[in-house]
């Protein structure tokens, strides 16, 4: 059971990092990257939720 929970927590951490990276890259894209920022933030939220 503990191993399964560790895998789930690891996936949440990975989603969080992907979300943060998406937000950063979207910010670098200026106006064209705005959509990527929104997606990155939503992915980050999912990562935080799955880590709980």
SVG drawing of the C-alpha trace seen along z (x, -y; Angstrom):
<svg xmlns="http://www.w3.org/2000/svg" viewBox="-7 -40 18 42">
<polyline fill="none" stroke="black" stroke-width="0.4" points="0.0,0.0 2.8,-2.4 4.5,-1.8 1.3,-2.7 1.0,-5.9 4.6,-6.8 4.0,-6.4 0.8,-8.6 2.7,-11.2 5.5,-11.1 3.1,-11.6 1.6,-14.7 5.1,-16.1 5.8,-15.6 2.6,-17.3 3.4,-20.2 6.8,-20.6 5.3,-20.3 2.7,-23.0 5.4,-25.4 7.5,-24.8 4.5,-25.4 3.8,-28.7 7.4,-29.8 7.6,-28.9 4.3,-30.5 5.5,-33.7 8.5,-33.7 6.2,-33.5 4.5,-36.8 1.0,-37.2 1.3,-34.0 2.2,-32.0 -0.8,-33.1 -2.7,-29.9 0.3,-27.8 0.4,-29.8 -3.3,-28.9 -2.7,-25.2 0.4,-25.2 -1.5,-26.6 -4.2,-24.0 -1.7,-21.2 0.0,-22.5 -3.3,-22.6 -3.9,-19.0 -0.5,-18.1 -1.1,-19.8 -4.5,-18.1 -3.2,-14.7 -0.4,-15.2 -3.1,-15.6"/>
</svg>
